[in-house]
Amino acid sequence: MTELRDVVARLERVEAELALHRLADSYCVAADHRDPDLWREVWTPDAVWDTGPDHVFTGIDAICAAVREQWRAFPVMRHGTVGHVVDLTGLAEGVATGRSDVIFHVNFDDGTWSTGVGTYLDEYRHHDGRWRIARRTVSGARELGPLHDRERTAES
C-alpha cells in the first residue's frame, strides 16, 4: 500500500506543477489577448499584484481595473515567461511559490515598440478547485529601450 501512496503523491506533485506552469501561461495569454474572464480566473479573490513601489493592487477588482489601464495605455502587449521554477513544499496545504523571468514587448500609441525584462515572484493558492496566483511581485523590471525599425535602420 505504501508504494501506491507514493505513486499517488508523485502524481499529485506532477499535476500541481503542470497546473502552475499552465497558470503562468494563462496570465500572459489573458494580459496579451485582453481576455478579462481568463484574467479574473488567474487570481484568487484577495490576490495582491505588486508591480512596483507605487503600484500595489489588492483584490480582484483592483487587479482587473489595473490591467484595463494597461490595455488602454498599450495597444499591443506581449509577455513571455521563462525559467519558471515552482516550489511545492506547501502542496499538502494547497499553497506553493514560484519564480520566473519575464520578457515583455509593448506597443505605444505612436506605433513604436519597447522591450523590457523582469522577474515574477509568486505565491500560489489552490482555490475553488484550481491553482491561482495569490500574490505576484514584479522585481527588477526595467525597460531595455525601443526596438529599432529595420526599414529605417536599412535606409540610414
N, C-alpha and C positions, 0 to 999 in steps of 0.2 A: 504494500500500500504506500510506503514511503516513496517508492520510485514513481508512482502515479502522481503523488502530491508534488514531487519535484518537477515533473513534466508540466503539470498544470501551472505551477508557479513560473516556470520559464516561459510558457506560452503567454501568460498574463503580462510578463515583462515585455515580450516581443510585441504584443498587441498595443501596449501602452506607448512604447517607443515609436511604433509606426503611426499611431494616432497623433502623437505630439509633433512628429515631422509633417504630417498632413495639416495639422493646425498652423504651423509656421507658414506653410504654403498658402493656406486659406487666408491668412492675414494679408499676404502680398496680393493675392488674386482679388480679394474684396476691396482693398485700397485702390489698386490699379484699374480695376474694371468698374469701379464705382457701384458696388453691389451692397446697398445698405442692409439687406437682410442677412447676407453672409457676414458682413462686418459685425453686426449685432451678435451673431452666433459665436463669433470668435472669443468674446469676452464673458466673464462672469458678471452678474448684475452690479456687483460692488467693486468692479475692477478699477485699477489705477493705471493710467497711461502717462508716464513721466518722460516728456520729450525734451526737457531742459529746465534750467532753474526757474524760469518764469512761466513754464507751460506744463503744469501738472493737472490732469483731468481725472476726476474721481466720479465713478458711477457711469453706467452705460449711456445715459442720456448725454452727459457732458462729453464723453468719448465720441459719440456719434455726431454731436454738434461740431466738435473739433475737426473730425475728418471731413465733414461737409465744407468747412472753411478751407481746408487744404484743396479740396476738389475745385472750389471757386478760384483759388489762387493759381493752381497749376492745371492747365487744360489736359495735360498728359503726365502721368507719373508711372514709373516702372521701378519696382523693388525686386531684389533677388537676395535671398539669404543663403549663406554658405557656411560651412563648418558648424552646422547645428549639432550641438552636443547636449544630451539630456542626462540628468541625474535622477534616478528613480528610487533613491533612498527612502522617500516617504510614500511609496506606492501603496502600501497597506492602509495608509490614512487618506489616500486619494489626493496626494499632493506630489509635485515634482518641480524641479527647477531646470533651467536651460540657458544656454548662451549660443548666440550665432552672430556672425558678422553680416552686415548688410551693405549692398551696393545699390545706390539709387540714382535714377536719372529723372529730371523734371524739365518740363517744357513751360516756358513763360509765355505770357500773352503776346509778346513781341516776336515769338517764333524761335527764340534762342533756347538752347538746351544747356543744362548744367549737370554735373555728376558729383556724387559725394559718397562717403563711406561712414560707417559707424558700427556699433556693437549693440545688440539687444541682450539685456539681462532679464530673464523671465522667471516668473513664478506661475505655475500652472495648478489648476484645481479641477478635479472631476466633479462636474456639476450637471444635474439633470441628465445623467446617463452618458455624458461625453466630456472630454477634456476641453478646457477653455483657459484663456490667459486671465490670471487673477491680477497680475502686475507685470507691466513691461516698462523697463527703464532703458532709455536710449543713452548710450555712453559714447563719448569720443566722437560724436558726429561732427563732420567737417566737410565743407564743400571743397572739391578739388579744382573747381573752376569750370568755365564754359567749354563745351565741346566745340571744336572748330568745324566750320562749314568747309567740306572738301572742295566744293566748287570755288569758293573764294580763295582758299589756300592755293589751288592749282593756278588761278589767274595771277597771283602775286608774283 
